[in-house]
Amino acid sequence: SSGVDASFDDVADEEEADTELDNANPEAIAAPEVAEDAVSAVDTTTAATTVQQPQSPPHSFPEMVSVSSPGKALVAGGYLVLESPNPGVVLAADGCRFHTTIMFRQPCNTSKEGGVIGNSINATWESVPLDVYSPQFDKIFCYYLSYSLTGGDGDDSDDDSEDVLRLQPRTASYEPNKFVERTLLLAFGYLRQSLGKELFHSRFRQHGLNSNERVALAIKLRADNDFYSQINHLKQRGLDLTPQDVESLEPFLPCPKDSEGMVIVNKTGMGSSAALVTSIVGALLQFFGASSLPMIDGEMTETVGQEN
């Protein structure tokens, strides 16, 4: 386990929730198209997603959702597709997927990170702890998702998302991740506008937001091994540098670190950024009931309960 995985276990009375998050089925539902990056281009690759329970009635939300999106191999087009009418051709890599799991749980312990900072903007705003776990990069990003309870009803296209929704660091030792943060703000902004402020707020209120014991919206990010070079892991195990030996490795291996403890990221060019964004957005839309993604037959019963 990486340091981030261990931190899941450090939260008191959350062993059952940890098991659910760690064992979330990464391969169970089919989803919409893949976004090329956090804020712009759209890819034609099909994504796949996972929901951990049968489809719910309106305004009844799932307890946990996992969404996976495929990597891709670029055949032709490249950045030329950003200018009409240039075509592009990509192939989805079904065995190479990025996974996002979302559930409510106790907030990450930030007492060792210089203390908690950030709070509600004023009495008309609500702030919800939001924790993004990235075990393969040995990181936890702790935020407050703050949103207005009164401003912008979701029907006014002129509403500025900055006026009704903000993402604040929750620790003094804040390390920004603008790529993920931009994705979260855009997705939450869309959800608040499409659902309306009352239904958006009710999603958090259903899980103890107004009780004495606060809960956090926990988002766990995991990538299949093919997105990153596995040479170090193969050498450590005395394995050959072959596709067969790569497939034999355990899933979601952490990225190696240098002598100073810095994570070394060697990407393989399989579109991890687009897959990351798509899985995050898809998971949030499903978790908040803004989309209904079909389940892949048989996948859930085959993988639930396995350690990921």
Secondary structure, 3 states (H helix, E strand, C coil): CCHHHHHHHHCCCCHHHHHHHHCCCCCCEEEEEEECCCCCCEEEEEEEEEECCCCCCCCCCCCEEEEEEEEEEEEECHHHHHCCCCCCEEEEEEEEEEEEEEEEECCCCCHHHCCECCCCCCCCEEEEEEEEEEHHHCEEEEEEEEEECCCCCCCCCCCCHHHHEEEEECECCCCCCHHHHHHHHHHHHHHHHHHCHHHHHHHHHCCCCCCCCCCEEEEEEEECHHHECCHHHHHHCCCCCCHHHHHCCCCCCCCCECCCCCECCCECCCCHHHHHHHHHHHHHHHHCCCCCCCECCCHHHHHCCCCC
